[in-house]
Amino acid sequence: MSGRRYLALDVGARRIGLAVGDEGGGIARPLRTLRRRSVAADVEAIGNVARREEVSALLIGLPLTLRGEEGPQASRVRRFAEACASLGLPVGLYDERFTTSEAGIKGATDVDAGAASVLLEDFLKSEKSQ
């Protein structure tokens, strides 16, 4: 996965936070938050951002419970990730527990995009240490 540029998504019921970053730098940049409309419209909007940002993979936050288990929201995110596969980019899922609260602590003005940024930075750190 060396040299990949990622678009990270923090998928919620009403909004999707976006951030971009690459393996080389290890730093993620929050982009913006999309208002959810429909799965098809959301995937199309993500595809547009992915092309504009020239990313080579998607990283989607998987909302696990505090015990590390998958609940109903994780199932919804998995279905959304499957829909994103139509964009023709590799799609990865990564544990997003505490990313929203960490983004808030870091003073993110857009907490959803901030959470996507925290998610991506955590992922890039874990990839580097392997």
N, CA, C and O atoms as a printed pandas DataFrame, in Angstrom:
     atom_number atom_name residue_name chain_id  residue_number  x_coord  y_coord  z_coord
0              1         N          MET        A               1    0.820   -1.201    0.000
1              2        CA          MET        A               1    0.000    0.000    0.000
2              3         C          MET        A               1    0.864    1.264    0.000
3              4         O          MET        A               1    0.382    2.345    0.341
4              5         N          SER        A               2    2.105    1.135   -0.372
5              6        CA          SER        A               2    2.990    2.298   -0.254
6              7         C          SER        A               2    2.610    3.413   -1.225
7              8         O          SER        A               2    2.257    3.174   -2.380
8              9         N          GLY        A               3    2.697    4.644   -0.711
9             10        CA          GLY        A               3    2.421    5.799   -1.548
10            11         C          GLY        A               3    0.959    6.069   -1.825
11            12         O          GLY        A               3    0.631    6.939   -2.631
12            13         N          ARG        A               4    0.096    5.353   -1.184
13            14        CA          ARG        A               4   -1.332    5.566   -1.425
14            15         C          ARG        A               4   -1.801    6.888   -0.855
15            16         O          ARG        A               4   -1.324    7.354    0.179
16            17         N          ARG        A               5   -2.751    7.477   -1.565
17            18        CA          ARG        A               5   -3.432    8.686   -1.095
18            19         C          ARG        A               5   -4.853    8.262   -0.751
19            20         O          ARG        A               5   -5.542    7.658   -1.574
20            21         N          TYR        A               6   -5.287    8.574    0.454
21            22        CA          TYR        A               6   -6.571    8.117    0.968
22            23         C          TYR        A               6   -7.578    9.253    1.107
23            24         O          TYR        A               6   -7.230   10.395    1.407
24            25         N          LEU        A               7   -8.829    8.898    0.877
25            26        CA          LEU        A               7   -9.955    9.738    1.261
26            27         C          LEU        A               7  -10.621    9.003    2.413
27            28         O          LEU        A               7  -11.120    7.891    2.244
28            29         N          ALA        A               8  -10.628    9.630    3.587
29            30        CA          ALA        A               8  -11.236    9.028    4.771
30            31         C          ALA        A               8  -12.646    9.560    4.942
31            32         O          ALA        A               8  -12.911   10.741    4.713
32            33         N          LEU        A               9  -13.555    8.670    5.350
33            34        CA          LEU        A               9  -14.954    9.028    5.529
34            35         C          LEU        A               9  -15.403    8.678    6.942
35            36         O          LEU        A               9  -15.198    7.559    7.413
36            37         N          ASP        A              10  -16.014    9.647    7.606
37            38        CA          ASP        A              10  -16.680    9.418    8.886
38            39         C          ASP        A              10  -18.175    9.453    8.570
39            40         O          ASP        A              10  -18.781   10.522    8.495
40            41         N          VAL        A              11  -18.758    8.270    8.388
41            42        CA          VAL        A              11  -20.138    8.150    7.902
42            43         C          VAL        A              11  -21.111    8.129    9.072
43            44         O          VAL        A              11  -21.068    7.238    9.921
44            45         N          GLY        A              12  -21.987    9.124    9.100
45            46        CA          GLY        A              12  -23.038    9.170   10.106
46            47         C          GLY        A              12  -24.399    9.082    9.441
47            48         O          GLY        A              12  -24.497    8.957    8.220
48            49         N          ALA        A              13  -25.435    9.147   10.240
49            50        CA          ALA        A              13  -26.796    9.053    9.709
50            51         C          ALA        A              13  -27.175   10.285    8.891
51            52         O          ALA        A              13  -27.933   10.174    7.928
52            53         N          ARG        A              14  -26.654   11.463    9.264
53            54        CA          ARG        A              14  -27.031   12.712    8.587
54            55         C          ARG        A              14  -25.898   13.370    7.812
55            56         O          ARG        A              14  -26.134   14.144    6.885
56            57         N          ARG        A              15  -24.642   13.048    8.207
57            58        CA          ARG        A              15  -23.489   13.716    7.587
58            59         C          ARG        A              15  -22.363   12.720    7.343
59            60         O          ARG        A              15  -22.292   11.667    7.976
60            61         N          ILE        A              16  -21.473   13.082    6.397
61            62        CA          ILE        A              16  -20.264   12.309    6.142
62            63         C          ILE        A              16  -19.084   13.279    6.195
63            64         O          ILE        A              16  -18.967   14.171    5.355
64            65         N          GLY        A              17  -18.225   13.100    7.173
65            66        CA          GLY        A              17  -17.017   13.916    7.282
66            67         C          GLY        A              17  -15.945   13.364    6.363
67            68         O          GLY        A              17  -15.785   12.148    6.255
68            69         N          LEU        A              18  -15.206   14.249    5.697
69            70        CA          LEU        A              18  -14.181   13.842    4.740
70            71         C          LEU        A              18  -12.824   14.411    5.122
71            72         O          LEU        A              18  -12.721   15.537    5.610
72            73         N          ALA        A              19  -11.783   13.613    4.892
73            74        CA          ALA        A              19  -10.402   14.059    5.084
74            75         C          ALA        A              19   -9.542   13.328    4.065
75            76         O          ALA        A              19   -9.907   12.259    3.577
76            77         N          VAL        A              20   -8.402   13.918    3.752
77            78        CA          VAL        A              20   -7.505   13.330    2.767
78            79         C          VAL        A              20   -6.083   13.328    3.329
79            80         O          VAL        A              20   -5.705   14.208    4.102
80            81         N          GLY        A              21   -5.311   12.329    2.925
81            82        CA          GLY        A              21   -3.916   12.252    3.348
82            83         C          GLY        A              21   -3.234   11.104    2.636
83            84         O          GLY        A              21   -3.884   10.264    2.014
84            85         N          ASP        A              22   -1.908   11.078    2.736
85            86        CA          ASP        A              22   -1.200    9.984    2.073
86            87         C          ASP        A              22   -0.192    9.352    3.014
87            88         O          ASP        A              22    0.177    9.920    4.042
88            89         N          GLU        A              23    0.240    8.166    2.633
89            90        CA          GLU        A              23    1.146    7.402    3.486
90            91         C          GLU        A              23    2.471    8.118    3.707
91            92         O          GLU        A              23    3.053    8.022    4.787
92            93         N          GLY        A              24    2.943    8.822    2.713
93            94        CA          GLY        A              24    4.237    9.494    2.829
94            95         C          GLY        A              24    4.280   10.504    3.960
95            96         O          GLY        A              24    5.228   10.518    4.745
96            97         N          GLY        A              25    3.261   11.351    4.050
97            98        CA          GLY        A              25    3.262   12.411    5.051
98            99         C          GLY        A              25    2.744   11.979    6.398
99           100         O          GLY        A              25    3.203   12.482    7.423
100          101         N          GLY        A              26    1.802   11.061    6.426
101          102        CA          GLY        A              26    1.217   10.603    7.674
102          103         C          GLY        A              26    0.279   11.603    8.329
103          104         O          GLY        A              26   -0.223   11.361    9.427
104          105         N          ILE        A              27    0.039   12.733    7.658
105          106        CA          ILE        A              27   -0.838   13.770    8.209
106          107         C          ILE        A              27   -2.083   13.843    7.334
107          108         O          ILE        A              27   -1.998   13.807    6.106
108          109         N          ALA        A              28   -3.214   13.944    7.968
109          110        CA          ALA        A              28   -4.474   14.050    7.239
110          111         C          ALA        A              28   -4.964   15.490    7.284
111          112         O          ALA        A              28   -4.743   16.212    8.257
112          113         N          ARG        A              29   -5.626   15.884    6.222
113          114        CA          ARG        A              29   -6.186   17.236    6.122
114          115         C          ARG        A              29   -7.708   17.116    6.053
115          116         O          ARG        A              29   -8.234   16.487    5.134
116          117         N          PRO        A              30   -8.422   17.711    7.015
117          118        CA          PRO        A              30   -9.878   17.677    6.932
118          119         C          PRO        A              30  -10.341   18.444    5.693
119          120         O          PRO        A              30   -9.789   19.493    5.362
120          121         N          LEU        A              31  -11.346   17.917    5.020
121          122        CA          LEU        A              31  -11.892   18.600    3.844
122          123         C          LEU        A              31  -13.169   19.317    4.212
123          124         O          LEU        A              31  -13.160   20.517    4.486
124          125         N          ARG        A              32  -14.255   18.592    4.217
125          126        CA          ARG        A              32  -15.549   19.191    4.540
126          127         C          ARG        A              32  -16.489   18.080    4.952
127          128         O          ARG        A              32  -16.107   16.911    5.009
128          129         N          THR        A              33  -17.711   18.456    5.234
129          130        CA          THR        A              33  -18.735   17.490    5.603
130          131         C          THR        A              33  -19.848   17.553    4.570
131          132         O          THR        A              33  -20.331   18.626    4.208
132          133         N          LEU        A              34  -20.241   16.372    4.106
133          134        CA          LEU        A              34  -21.364   16.263    3.166
134          135         C          LEU        A              34  -22.640   16.017    3.949
135          136         O          LEU        A              34  -22.648   15.239    4.903
136          137         N          ARG        A              35  -23.705   16.668    3.553
137          138        CA          ARG        A              35  -25.031   16.339    4.103
138          139         C          ARG        A              35  -25.525   15.100    3.368
139          140         O          ARG        A              35  -25.468   15.037    2.140
140          141         N          ARG        A              36  -26.009   14.113    4.120
141          142        CA          ARG        A              36  -26.509   12.879    3.506
142          143         C          ARG        A              36  -27.789   13.173    2.734
143          144         O          ARG        A              36  -28.651   13.913    3.208
144          145         N          ARG        A              37  -27.909   12.594    1.550
145          146        CA          ARG        A              37  -29.136   12.715    0.757
146          147         C          ARG        A              37  -29.694   11.330    0.472
147          148         O          ARG        A              37  -30.751   10.963    0.986
148          149         N          SER        A              38  -28.994   10.572   -0.336
149          150        CA          SER        A              38  -29.347    9.171   -0.593
150          151         C          SER        A              38  -28.037    8.449   -0.822
151          152         O          SER        A              38  -27.017    9.092   -1.074
152          153         N          VAL        A              39  -28.039    7.134   -0.743
153          154        CA          VAL        A              39  -26.787    6.400   -0.934
154          155         C          VAL        A              39  -26.200    6.712   -2.307
155          156         O          VAL        A              39  -25.001    6.967   -2.422
156          157         N          ALA        A              40  -27.024    6.695   -3.338
157          158        CA          ALA        A              40  -26.529    6.953   -4.698
158          159         C          ALA        A              40  -25.934    8.358   -4.812
159          160         O          ALA        A              40  -24.853    8.523   -5.378
160          161         N          ALA        A              41  -26.620    9.363   -4.287
161          162        CA          ALA        A              41  -26.121   10.743   -4.351
162          163         C          ALA        A              41  -24.859   10.898   -3.502
163          164         O          ALA        A              41  -23.927   11.599   -3.895
164          165         N          ASP        A              42  -24.832   10.247   -2.342
165          166        CA          ASP        A              42  -23.658   10.332   -1.467
166          167         C          ASP        A              42  -22.441    9.696   -2.122
167          168         O          ASP        A              42  -21.347   10.258   -2.078
168          169         N          VAL        A              43  -22.624    8.522   -2.733
169          170        CA          VAL        A              43  -21.512    7.838   -3.409
170          171         C          VAL        A              43  -21.021    8.674   -4.591
171          172         O          VAL        A              43  -19.817    8.764   -4.831
172          173         N          GLU        A              44  -21.938    9.276   -5.320
173          174        CA          GLU        A              44  -21.543   10.136   -6.440
174          175         C          GLU        A              44  -20.712   11.323   -5.947
175          176         O          GLU        A              44  -19.683   11.649   -6.538
176          177         N          ALA        A              45  -21.158   11.970   -4.863
177          178        CA          ALA        A              45  -20.424   13.111   -4.303
178          179         C          ALA        A              45  -19.037   12.681   -3.832
179          180         O          ALA        A              45  -18.062   13.403   -4.040
180          181         N          ILE        A              46  -18.941   11.519   -3.204
181          182        CA          ILE        A              46  -17.651   11.004   -2.740
182          183         C          ILE        A              46  -16.741   10.706   -3.937
183          184         O          ILE        A              46  -15.541   10.976   -3.894
184          185         N          GLY        A              47  -17.315   10.153   -4.993
185          186        CA          GLY        A              47  -16.548    9.900   -6.207
186          187         C          GLY        A              47  -15.975   11.178   -6.793
187          188         O          GLY        A              47  -14.831   11.199   -7.248
188          189         N          ASN        A              48  -16.768   12.245   -6.782
189          190        CA          ASN        A              48  -16.293   13.541   -7.285
190          191         C          ASN        A              48  -15.123   14.062   -6.454
191          192         O          ASN        A              48  -14.130   14.542   -7.000
192          193         N          VAL        A              49  -15.246   13.963   -5.130
193          194        CA          VAL        A              49  -14.162   14.409   -4.255
194          195         C          VAL        A              49  -12.924   13.533   -4.464
195          196         O          VAL        A              49  -11.803   14.039   -4.510
196          197         N          ALA        A              50  -13.127   12.232   -4.589
197          198        CA          ALA        A              50  -12.001   11.301   -4.781
198          199         C          ALA        A              50  -11.230   11.630   -6.057
199          200         O          ALA        A              50  -10.000   11.597   -6.068
200          201         N          ARG        A              51  -11.947   11.943   -7.122
201          202        CA          ARG        A              51  -11.272   12.310   -8.377
202          203         C          ARG        A              51  -10.545   13.643   -8.240
203          204         O          ARG        A              51   -9.401   13.778   -8.673
204          205         N          ARG        A              52  -11.209   14.622   -7.638
205          206        CA          ARG        A              52  -10.608   15.947   -7.477
206          207         C          ARG        A              52   -9.342   15.879   -6.615
207          208         O          ARG        A              52   -8.355   16.557   -6.899
208          209         N          GLU        A              53   -9.378   15.063   -5.571
209          210        CA          GLU        A              53   -8.241   14.935   -4.654
210          211         C          GLU        A              53   -7.235   13.876   -5.106
211          212         O          GLU        A              53   -6.212   13.667   -4.454
212          213         N          GLU        A              54   -7.529   13.215   -6.214
213          214        CA          GLU        A              54   -6.638   12.201   -6.796
214          215         C          GLU        A              54   -6.245   11.124   -5.789
215          216         O          GLU        A              54   -5.067   10.806   -5.631
216          217         N          VAL        A              55   -7.249   10.566   -5.112
217          218        CA          VAL        A              55   -6.986    9.510   -4.136
218          219         C          VAL        A              55   -6.959    8.150   -4.830
219          220         O          VAL        A              55   -7.525    7.966   -5.907
220          221         N          SER        A              56   -6.286    7.209   -4.181
221          222        CA          SER        A              56   -6.189    5.869   -4.741
222          223         C          SER        A              56   -6.910    4.835   -3.882
223          224         O          SER        A              56   -6.946    3.657   -4.238
224          225         N          ALA        A              57   -7.490    5.262   -2.749
225          226        CA          ALA        A              57   -8.227    4.332   -1.882
226          227         C          ALA        A              57   -9.145    5.117   -0.943
227          228         O          ALA        A              57   -8.903    6.284   -0.635
228          229         N          LEU        A              58  -10.202    4.438   -0.499
229          230        CA          LEU        A              58  -11.117    5.005    0.495
230          231         C          LEU        A              58  -10.888    4.296    1.827
231          232         O          LEU        A              58  -10.657    3.088    1.863
232          233         N          LEU        A              59  -10.952    5.047    2.911
233          234        CA          LEU        A              59  -10.883    4.484    4.252
234          235         C          LEU        A              59  -12.130    4.960    4.984
235          236         O          LEU        A              59  -12.338    6.160    5.162
236          237         N          ILE        A              60  -12.948    4.017    5.402
237          238        CA          ILE        A              60  -14.228    4.350    6.027
238          239         C          ILE        A              60  -14.200    3.911    7.486
239          240         O          ILE        A              60  -13.851    2.775    7.805
240          241         N          GLY        A              61  -14.577    4.838    8.362
241          242        CA          GLY        A              61  -14.604    4.546    9.790
242          243         C          GLY        A              61  -15.706    3.550   10.123
243          244         O          GLY        A              61  -16.860    3.729    9.735
244          245         N          LEU        A              62  -15.335    2.498   10.848
245          246        CA          LEU        A              62  -16.302    1.492   11.287
246          247         C          LEU        A              62  -16.653    1.766   12.744
247          248         O          LEU        A              62  -15.801    1.644   13.624
248          249         N          PRO        A              63  -17.913    2.137   13.002
249          250        CA          PRO        A              63  -18.306    2.500   14.375
250          251         C          PRO        A              63  -18.580    1.269   15.238
251          252         O          PRO        A              63  -19.693    0.743   15.257
252          253         N          LEU        A              64  -17.555    0.825   15.942
253          254        CA          LEU        A              64  -17.707   -0.309   16.849
254          255         C          LEU        A              64  -18.226    0.182   18.195
255          256         O          LEU        A              64  -18.099    1.359   18.533
256          257         N          THR        A              65  -18.806   -0.728   18.949
257          258        CA          THR        A              65  -19.254   -0.384   20.300
258          259         C          THR        A              65  -18.019   -0.254   21.200
259          260         O          THR        A              65  -16.912   -0.597   20.788
260          261         N          LEU        A              66  -18.209    0.236   22.411
261          262        CA          LEU        A              66  -17.080    0.366   23.340
262          263         C          LEU        A              66  -16.428   -0.979   23.618
263          264         O          LEU        A              66  -15.251   -1.032   23.974
264          265         N          ARG        A              67  -17.169   -2.061   23.461
265          266        CA          ARG        A              67  -16.623   -3.403   23.671
266          267         C          ARG        A              67  -15.938   -3.948   22.420
267          268         O          ARG        A              67  -15.421   -5.065   22.425
268          269         N          GLY        A              68  -15.937   -3.149   21.345
269          270        CA          GLY        A              68  -15.282   -3.595   20.113
270          271         C          GLY        A              68  -16.157   -4.471   19.230
271          272         O          GLY        A              68  -15.667   -5.161   18.336
272          273         N          GLU        A              69  -17.455   -4.435   19.492
273          274        CA          GLU        A              69  -18.386   -5.255   18.709
274          275         C          GLU        A              69  -19.109   -4.396   17.682
275          276         O          GLU        A              69  -19.148   -3.170   17.785
276          277         N          GLU        A              70  -19.676   -5.066   16.695
277          278        CA          GLU        A              70  -20.441   -4.361   15.672
278          279         C          GLU        A              70  -21.911   -4.308   16.061
279          280         O          GLU        A              70  -22.512   -5.322   16.415
280          281         N          GLY        A              71  -22.478   -3.110   15.989
281          282        CA          GLY        A              71  -23.893   -2.923   16.251
282          283         C          GLY        A              71  -24.603   -2.539   14.957
283          284         O          GLY        A              71  -24.045   -2.696   13.871
284          285         N          PRO        A              72  -25.835   -2.034   15.071
285          286        CA          PRO        A              72  -26.617   -1.664   13.884
286          287         C          PRO        A              72  -25.950   -0.596   13.016
287          288         O          PRO        A              72  -26.030   -0.667   11.790
288          289         N          GLN        A              73  -25.288    0.400   13.635
289          290        CA          GLN        A              73  -24.648    1.450   12.837
290          291         C          GLN        A              73  -23.475    0.876   12.036
291          292         O          GLN        A              73  -23.250    1.286   10.898
292          293         N          ALA        A              74  -22.738   -0.055   12.608
293          294        CA          ALA        A              74  -21.622   -0.690   11.881
294          295         C          ALA        A              74  -22.158   -1.452   10.667
295          296         O          ALA        A              74  -21.524   -1.457    9.612
296          297         N          SER        A              75  -23.311   -2.091   10.808
297          298        CA          SER        A              75  -23.915   -2.796    9.672
298          299         C          SER        A              75  -24.289   -1.820    8.562
299          300         O          SER        A              75  -24.085   -2.107    7.382
300          301         N          ARG        A              76  -24.838   -0.663    8.942
301          302        CA          ARG        A              76  -25.184    0.358    7.948
302          303         C          ARG        A              76  -23.936    0.871    7.231
303          304         O          ARG        A              76  -23.945    1.074    6.017
304          305         N          VAL        A              77  -22.868    1.077    7.992
305          306        CA          VAL        A              77  -21.620    1.563    7.389
306          307         C          VAL        A              77  -21.040    0.500    6.453
307          308         O          VAL        A              77  -20.522    0.842    5.390
308          309         N          ARG        A              78  -21.116   -0.770    6.823
309          310        CA          ARG        A              78  -20.632   -1.838    5.932
310          311         C          ARG        A              78  -21.406   -1.825    4.612
311          312         O          ARG        A              78  -20.816   -1.976    3.543
312          313         N          ARG        A              79  -22.724   -1.647    4.688
313          314        CA          ARG        A              79  -23.526   -1.582    3.456
314          315         C          ARG        A              79  -23.128   -0.366    2.620
315          316         O          ARG        A              79  -23.064   -0.451    1.394
316          317         N          PHE        A              80  -22.860    0.766    3.277
317          318        CA          PHE        A              80  -22.432    1.959    2.563
318          319         C          PHE        A              80  -21.070    1.718    1.901
319          320         O          PHE        A              80  -20.847    2.134    0.764
320          321         N          ALA        A              81  -20.171    1.052    2.611
321          322        CA          ALA        A              81  -18.848    0.730    2.049
322          323         C          ALA        A              81  -18.998   -0.140    0.804
323          324         O          ALA        A              81  -18.281    0.051   -0.178
324          325         N          GLU        A              82  -19.920   -1.088    0.841
325          326        CA          GLU        A              82  -20.176   -1.934   -0.338
326          327         C          GLU        A              82  -20.652   -1.083   -1.508
327          328         O          GLU        A              82  -20.253   -1.324   -2.647
328          329         N          ALA        A              83  -21.492   -0.098   -1.247
329          330        CA          ALA        A              83  -21.969    0.792   -2.317
330          331         C          ALA        A              83  -20.808    1.612   -2.885
331          332         O          ALA        A              83  -20.770    1.884   -4.085
332          333         N          CYS        A              84  -19.864    2.004   -2.030
333          334        CA          CYS        A              84  -18.704    2.788   -2.482
334          335         C          CYS        A              84  -17.766    1.971   -3.373
335          336         O          CYS        A              84  -16.973    2.545   -4.120
336          337         N          ALA        A              85  -17.847    0.652   -3.305
337          338        CA          ALA        A              85  -17.005   -0.197   -4.147
338          339         C          ALA        A              85  -17.264    0.076   -5.629
339          340         O          ALA        A              85  -16.403   -0.186   -6.469
340          341         N          SER        A              86  -18.448    0.603   -5.952
341          342        CA          SER        A              86  -18.785    0.909   -7.346
342          343         C          SER        A              86  -17.894    2.016   -7.919
343          344         O          SER        A              86  -17.867    2.217   -9.133
344          345         N          LEU        A              87  -17.165    2.735   -7.058
345          346        CA          LEU        A              87  -16.273    3.797   -7.522
346          347         C          LEU        A              87  -14.982    3.240   -8.123
347          348         O          LEU        A              87  -14.216    3.974   -8.748
348          349         N          GLY        A              88  -14.747    1.945   -7.930
349          350        CA          GLY        A              88  -13.565    1.317   -8.507
350          351         C          GLY        A              88  -12.286    1.546   -7.715
351          352         O          GLY        A              88  -11.193    1.290   -8.220
352          353         N          LEU        A              89  -12.408    2.027   -6.477
353          354        CA          LEU        A              89  -11.254    2.229   -5.604
354          355         C          LEU        A              89  -11.266    1.169   -4.507
355          356         O          LEU        A              89  -12.336    0.711   -4.106
356          357         N          PRO        A              90  -10.087    0.772   -4.016
357          358        CA          PRO        A              90  -10.071   -0.110   -2.847
358          359         C          PRO        A              90  -10.759    0.592   -1.676
359          360         O          PRO        A              90  -10.576    1.792   -1.468
360          361         N          VAL        A              91  -11.548   -0.161   -0.918
361          362        CA          VAL        A              91  -12.274    0.387    0.229
362          363         C          VAL        A              91  -11.851   -0.382    1.470
363          364         O          VAL        A              91  -11.985   -1.604    1.528
364          365         N          GLY        A              92  -11.339    0.339    2.462
365          366        CA          GLY        A              92  -10.968   -0.278    3.721
366          367         C          GLY        A              92  -11.838    0.255    4.841
367          368         O          GLY        A              92  -12.336    1.379    4.776
368          369         N          LEU        A              93  -12.018   -0.564    5.874
369          370        CA          LEU        A              93  -12.752   -0.158    7.074
370          371         C          LEU        A              93  -11.767   -0.123    8.236
371          372         O          LEU        A              93  -10.872   -0.963    8.331
372          373         N          TYR        A              94  -11.942    0.863    9.124
373          374        CA          TYR        A              94  -11.016    1.017   10.245
374          375         C          TYR        A              94  -11.795    1.491   11.475
375          376         O          TYR        A              94  -12.678    2.343   11.374
376          377         N          ASP        A              95  -11.460    0.936   12.619
377          378        CA          ASP        A              95  -12.131    1.258   13.884
378          379         C          ASP        A              95  -12.099    2.774   14.136
379          380         O          ASP        A              95  -11.031    3.382   14.198
380          381         N          GLU        A              96  -13.276    3.360   14.278
381          382        CA          GLU        A              96  -13.350    4.808   14.466
382          383         C          GLU        A              96  -13.722    5.217   15.886
383          384         O          GLU        A              96  -14.065    6.376   16.122
384          385         N          ARG        A              97  -13.660    4.296   16.823
385          386        CA          ARG        A              97  -14.031    4.650   18.196
386          387         C          ARG        A              97  -13.231    5.850   18.687
387          388         O          ARG        A              97  -12.013    5.908   18.513
388          389         N          PHE        A              98  -13.910    6.787   19.290
389          390        CA          PHE        A              98  -13.349    7.982   19.937
390          391         C          PHE        A              98  -12.847    9.056   18.968
391          392         O          PHE        A              98  -12.318   10.072   19.419
392          393         N          THR        A              99  -12.992    8.865   17.662
393          394        CA          THR        A              99  -12.465    9.871   16.728
394          395         C          THR        A              99  -13.222   11.189   16.834
395          396         O          THR        A              99  -12.614   12.255   16.743
396          397         N          THR        A             100  -14.530   11.136   17.022
397          398        CA          THR        A             100  -15.312   12.374   17.113
398          399         C          THR        A             100  -14.940   13.142   18.377
399          400         O          THR        A             100  -14.752   14.358   18.335
400          401         N          SER        A             101  -14.834   12.434   19.502
401          402        CA          SER        A             101  -14.465   13.132   20.744
402          403         C          SER        A             101  -13.044   13.668   20.654
403          404         O          SER        A             101  -12.770   14.758   21.157
404          405         N          GLU        A             102  -12.124   12.921   20.019
405          406        CA          GLU        A             102  -10.753   13.404   19.866
406          407         C          GLU        A             102  -10.706   14.641   18.967
407          408         O          GLU        A             102   -9.943   15.571   19.229
408          409         N          ALA        A             103  -11.519   14.652   17.909
409          410        CA          ALA        A             103  -11.576   15.828   17.030
410          411         C          ALA        A             103  -12.064   17.045   17.813
411          412         O          ALA        A             103  -11.546   18.148   17.641
412          413         N          GLY        A             104  -13.057   16.841   18.669
413          414        CA          GLY        A             104  -13.565   17.933   19.499
414          415         C          GLY        A             104  -12.512   18.444   20.464
415          416         O          GLY        A             104  -12.375   19.652   20.657
416          417         N          ILE        A             105  -11.767   17.526   21.071
417          418        CA          ILE        A             105  -10.708   17.907   22.007
418          419         C          ILE        A             105   -9.624   18.710   21.282
419          420         O          ILE        A             105   -9.060   19.650   21.841
420          421         N          LYS        A             106   -9.341   18.333   20.036
421          422        CA          LYS        A             106   -8.317   19.031   19.250
422          423         C          LYS        A             106   -8.816   20.369   18.708
423          424         O          LYS        A             106   -8.059   21.110   18.082
424          425         N          GLY        A             107  -10.101   20.679   18.951
425          426        CA          GLY        A             107  -10.642   21.976   18.554
426          427         C          GLY        A             107  -11.097   22.069   17.108
427          428         O          GLY        A             107  -11.123   23.158   16.535
428          429         N          ALA        A             108  -11.456   20.939   16.512
429          430        CA          ALA        A             108  -11.911   20.945   15.118
430          431         C          ALA        A             108  -13.157   21.827   14.974
431          432         O          ALA        A             108  -14.097   21.713   15.760
432          433         N          THR        A             109  -13.157   22.692   13.980
433          434        CA          THR        A             109  -14.329   23.534   13.742
434          435         C          THR        A             109  -15.430   22.731   13.067
435          436         O          THR        A             109  -16.611   23.001   13.284
436          437         N          ASP        A             110  -15.063   21.752   12.255
437          438        CA          ASP        A             110  -16.009   20.826   11.632
438          439         C          ASP        A             110  -15.697   19.457   12.233
439          440         O          ASP        A             110  -14.760   18.782   11.806
440          441         N          VAL        A             111  -16.491   19.054   13.227
441          442        CA          VAL        A             111  -16.176   17.844   13.987
442          443         C          VAL        A             111  -16.223   16.591   13.116
443          444         O          VAL        A             111  -15.432   15.672   13.330
444          445         N          ASP        A             112  -17.127   16.531   12.145
445          446        CA          ASP        A             112  -17.219   15.340   11.299
446          447         C          ASP        A             112  -15.976   15.192   10.414
447          448         O          ASP        A             112  -15.409   14.104   10.324
448          449         N          ALA        A             113  -15.554   16.270    9.766
449          450        CA          ALA        A             113  -14.333   16.234    8.956
450          451         C          ALA        A             113  -13.121   16.027    9.865
451          452         O          ALA        A             113  -12.170   15.341    9.491
452          453         N          GLY        A             114  -13.159   16.620   11.056
453          454        CA          GLY        A             114  -12.080   16.415   12.026
454          455         C          GLY        A             114  -11.973   14.960   12.451
455          456         O          GLY        A             114  -10.872   14.432   12.599
456          457         N          ALA        A             115  -13.119   14.311   12.649
457          458        CA          ALA        A             115  -13.125   12.895   13.022
458          459         C          ALA        A             115  -12.544   12.046   11.888
459          460         O          ALA        A             115  -11.814   11.090   12.148
460          461         N          ALA        A             116  -12.859   12.384   10.638
461          462        CA          ALA        A             116  -12.291   11.660    9.490
462          463         C          ALA        A             116  -10.778   11.850    9.457
463          464         O          ALA        A             116  -10.041   10.925    9.114
464          465         N          SER        A             117  -10.318   13.040    9.809
465          466        CA          SER        A             117   -8.895   13.335    9.848
466          467         C          SER        A             117   -8.190   12.517   10.935
467          468         O          SER        A             117   -7.129   11.943   10.692
468          469         N          VAL        A             118   -8.776   12.467   12.120
469          470        CA          VAL        A             118   -8.225   11.675   13.226
470          471         C          VAL        A             118   -8.183   10.205   12.827
471          472         O          VAL        A             118   -7.187    9.523   13.066
472          473         N          LEU        A             119   -9.253    9.717   12.224
473          474        CA          LEU        A             119   -9.333    8.326   11.759
474          475         C          LEU        A             119   -8.177    8.016   10.814
475          476         O          LEU        A             119   -7.490    7.008   10.974
476          477         N          LEU        A             120   -7.968    8.881    9.836
477          478        CA          LEU        A             120   -6.937    8.647    8.831
478          479         C          LEU        A             120   -5.538    8.717    9.448
479          480         O          LEU        A             120   -4.680    7.897    9.121
480          481         N          GLU        A             121   -5.303    9.679   10.328
481          482        CA          GLU        A             121   -3.987    9.763   10.968
482          483         C          GLU        A             121   -3.701    8.527   11.814
483          484         O          GLU        A             121   -2.578    8.023   11.811
484          485         N          ASP        A             122   -4.714    8.030   12.545
485          486        CA          ASP        A             122   -4.541    6.805   13.333
486          487         C          ASP        A             122   -4.202    5.628   12.414
487          488         O          ASP        A             122   -3.307    4.837   12.710
488          489         N          PHE        A             123   -4.917    5.525   11.310
489          490        CA          PHE        A             123   -4.687    4.447   10.344
490          491         C          PHE        A             123   -3.263    4.533    9.773
491          492         O          PHE        A             123   -2.551    3.531    9.716
492          493         N          LEU        A             124   -2.859    5.731    9.355
493          494        CA          LEU        A             124   -1.526    5.898    8.766
494          495         C          LEU        A             124   -0.429    5.550    9.775
495          496         O          LEU        A             124    0.581    4.948    9.408
496          497         N          LYS        A             125   -0.622    5.924   11.039
497          498        CA          LYS        A             125    0.354    5.566   12.087
498          499         C          LYS        A             125    0.437    4.049   12.243
499          500         O          LYS        A             125    1.528    3.488   12.350
500          501         N          SER        A             126   -0.717    3.391   12.256
501          502        CA          SER        A             126   -0.724    1.941   12.439
502          503         C          SER        A             126   -0.081    1.231   11.242
503          504         O          SER        A             126    0.588    0.210   11.410
504          505         N          GLU        A             127   -0.282    1.767   10.043
505          506        CA          GLU        A             127    0.329    1.185    8.844
506          507         C          GLU        A             127    1.848    1.353    8.888
507          508         O          GLU        A             127    2.589    0.450    8.499
508          509         N          LYS        A             128    2.301    2.499    9.359
509          510        CA          LYS        A             128    3.744    2.790    9.414
510          511         C          LYS        A             128    4.447    1.876   10.403
511          512         O          LYS        A             128    5.595    1.485   10.192
512          513         N          SER        A             129    3.748    1.536   11.495
513          514        CA          SER        A             129    4.379    0.728   12.543
514          515         C          SER        A             129    4.396   -0.765   12.216
515          516         O          SER        A             129    5.002   -1.548   12.948
516          517         N          GLN        A             130    3.749   -1.161   11.144
517          518        CA          GLN        A             130    3.714   -2.590   10.775
518          519         C          GLN        A             130    4.884   -2.986    9.918
519          520         O          GLN        A             130    4.997   -4.148    9.528
